[in-house]
Amino acid sequence: MIGQTDSMARARATFKTLCKALEKEKWHYEKYEDKLTVVCGAQGDGLPIELNIRIDAEGQLVQLLSCLPYKVKEDKRIEVAIAVSAVNYSIVHGCFDYDVTDGSLYFRMTNSFRDCVPGTEVFSYMIYASRGTIDEYSDKFFMISKGMTSVEQFLAFECGIEEEGE
């Protein structure tokens, strides 16, 4: 077990590397050194994407979280839950977190920096993989939530799952 001083030093070094990666990729971001957090964003093909990246010194984790810019209405929450479950089954890195009680949707990706300080490539991968995944699915979840497409159509297209009787 590493000491608290060592974990904080590693967390600060990891935070500096995160900022270096964002600068290298020419991303605009807000930096909160006291909280070891950055906030950055991008415009997806459909909806805007905001990424909050926090360095957790105690857990020795990089935590990326993105809140999707809408809430699912109560009458569509089960359908969106089914779609989120199907997507989470198929994606390799990260996952969508869905609060069925209030309709909030988030994308989350974590990475450990225990016993190391990750290089800029790790952060570039996390940012671009997250952005791509969010951009791929946020508007599709939105369309289900607005009744513009059904969960059955989504599953048929995304997963090759046909409706019963077809």
Sequence and secondary structure as in RCSB ss.txt:
>XXXX:A:sequence
MIGQTDSMARARATFKTLCKALEKEKWHYEKYEDKLTVVCGAQGDGLPIELNIRIDAEGQLVQLLSCLPYKVKED
KRIEVAIAVSAVNYSIVHGCFDYDVTDGSLYFRMTNSFRDCVPGTEVFSYMIYASRGTIDEYSDKFFMISKGMTS
VEQFLAFECGIEEEGE
>XXXX:A:secstr
   HHHHHHHHHHHHHHHHHHHHHTT  EEEEGGGTEEEEEEE SSSEEEEEEEEETTTTEEEEEEEEEEE  GG
GHHHHHHHHHHHHHH SS EEEEETTTTEEEEEEEEE TTS   HHHHHHHHHHHHHHHHHHHHHHHHHHTTSS 
HHHHHHHHH    TT 
